[in-house]
Amino acid sequence: MLGSSHILLSALAMTLIVGLRYLVTSAMFAWLTDKVRPGLYAGMKPQIGREVRWSLYSAAIYGIPTGIVAWGWQNHGWTAVYTDWNAYPLWYLPLSVFAFLFAHDTWFYWTHRLMHQPRWFRIAHAVHHDSRPPTAWAAMSFHPIEALTGAIVIPLLVFVIPIHAAMLGLVLAIMTVMGVTNHMGWELFPRWLVHGVLGKGLITASHHQHHHARYTCNYGLYFRFWDRLCRTDSGLGSFATKRPAAAGVTAGVAVGASAVRSGPSGELNS
């Protein structure tokens, strides 16, 4: 019984940590948006309220498996997470970060495409695309089914890929920051990066915004590798200077369900 209570406490603690991480990070970038793009979120309080509500549901779904795995690591040595800097060569540190990000990106790309099949879009993914346009609060705005597909990735990868605890923290930081900045409705990164050599391989808000505008392209999370390989990369999008006319759940489902039937060139988006 004592072990069970400790597991529950770990899951609860991690849920609170994930929720607070979301609230603090999103609030910070929402504040920055208000300073850099005044009025961009004007009149969007109802949408932002929905985004926060769904995101806090997602925080529990992300936090529970993470808390259980964290408890197992601390008490039973589960996972391949290590704390000794000498356990692996120093060159392995950045390699492990890239391995995690690429594996996460791969999982996200293919589950994201699945979520754009009409049935799964209506059931789950329409919640995320109900943010039209998305804001800094939309990064974790998922239906519980979709949140579950994202919540299991890192807890599974820590059993497969050895990684230093500090590097795992870096992965989680990148995941959090990119999730928020890719949805906040304007480009944070400089033009030379977005339109330069790095931008041809990395995903920023300009790339992901195009996905939210067209639905049938740009499915990746961190890298453009799978989009380019599978010919679903439709380049960079643009940002609306004003919020479009009100478009709620019904409009989002209608547009999404019809759009996902064909890819950027009209092919079946399977």
Long-range contacts (C-beta under 8 A, 24 or more apart in sequence): 6-71, 6-75, 7-67, 7-68, 7-71, 10-67, 10-68, 10-70, 10-71, 11-63, 11-64, 11-67, 11-68, 11-71, 12-63, 12-67, 13-67, 14-63, 14-64, 14-66, 14-67, 14-70, 15-59, 15-60, 15-62, 15-63, 15-64, 15-67, 16-63, 17-63, 18-59, 18-60, 18-62, 18-63, 18-66, 19-56, 19-59, 19-60, 19-63, 21-176, 22-55, 22-56, 22-59, 22-139, 22-140, 22-176, 23-52, 25-139, 25-176, 25-177, 25-180, 26-52, 26-55, 26-136, 26-137, 26-139, 26-180, 29-136, 29-180, 29-181, 29-184, 30-135, 30-136, 30-137, 30-184, 33-135, 33-136, 33-184, 33-185, 33-186, 36-186, 37-185, 37-186, 40-185, 40-186, 40-243, 41-135, 41-185, 42-243, 43-243, 44-135, 44-243, 47-130, 47-131, 47-132, 47-135, 48-135, 48-137, 50-130, 50-131, 50-141, 51-131, 51-134, 51-135, 51-137, 51-138, 51-141, 52-137, 52-141, 54-127, 54-140, 54-141, 54-142, 54-143, 55-137, 55-138, 55-139, 55-140, 55-141, 55-142, 57-144, 57-147, 58-140, 58-141, 58-142, 58-144, 58-147, 58-150, 58-151, 59-140, 61-144, 61-147, 61-148, 61-151, 62-140, 62-147, 62-150, 62-151, 64-151, 65-151, 65-152, 65-155, 66-151, 66-154, 66-155, 68-155, 69-155, 69-158, 73-158, 78-159, 79-158, 79-159, 80-158, 80-159, 80-160, 80-161, 80-162, 80-163, 81-158, 81-162, 81-163, 81-164, 81-165, 81-168, 82-162, 82-163, 82-164, 82-165, 83-164, 83-165, 85-164, 87-162, 87-164, 88-162, 88-164, 92-162, 93-164, 93-167, 96-161, 96-162, 96-163, 96-164, 96-167, 97-163, 97-167, 97-170, 97-171, 97-174, 99-161, 99-163, 100-154, 100-157, 100-161, 100-163, 100-167, 100-168, 100-171, 101-171, 101-174, 101-222, 101-223, 102-222, 102-223, 102-225, 103-153, 103-157, 103-161, 104-153, 104-154, 104-157, 104-171, 104-175, 104-221, 104-222, 105-220, 105-221, 105-222, 105-223, 105-225, 105-226, 106-226, 107-153, 108-150, 108-153, 108-219, 108-220, 108-221, 109-219, 109-220, 109-221, 109-226, 109-227, 109-230, 110-226, 111-149, 111-150, 112-219, 112-220, 112-221, 113-219, 113-232, 113-269, 113-270, 115-146, 115-149, 116-215, 116-216, 116-219, 116-256, 116-260, 116-269, 117-260, 117-269, 117-270, 118-257, 118-260, 118-261, 121-253, 121-256, 121-257, 121-260, 122-253, 122-257, 125-256, 126-249, 126-252, 126-253, 126-256, 126-257, 129-212, 129-215, 129-252, 129-255, 129-256, 130-248, 130-249, 130-252, 131-183, 131-212, 132-212, 132-244, 132-247, 132-251, 132-252, 133-185, 133-209, 133-212, 133-239, 133-240, 133-243, 133-244, 134-183, 134-184, 134-185, 134-212, 135-183, 135-184, 135-185, 136-180, 136-181, 136-183, 136-184, 136-185, 138-183, 139-176, 139-179, 139-180, 139-182, 139-183, 140-179, 174-222, 178-203, 178-221, 178-222, 181-205, 182-207, 182-208, 182-209, 183-208, 183-212, 185-209, 185-239, 185-240, 186-239, 187-239, 194-236, 195-236, 199-236, 200-224, 201-225, 205-239, 206-236, 206-237, 206-238, 206-239, 207-235, 207-236, 207-237, 209-237, 209-238, 209-239, 210-234, 210-235, 210-236, 210-237, 211-237, 213-237, 214-259, 214-264, 215-255, 215-256, 215-259, 215-260, 216-259, 216-260, 216-262, 216-263, 216-264, 216-269, 217-263, 217-264, 231-263, 231-264, 231-265, 232-263, 232-264, 232-269, 234-264
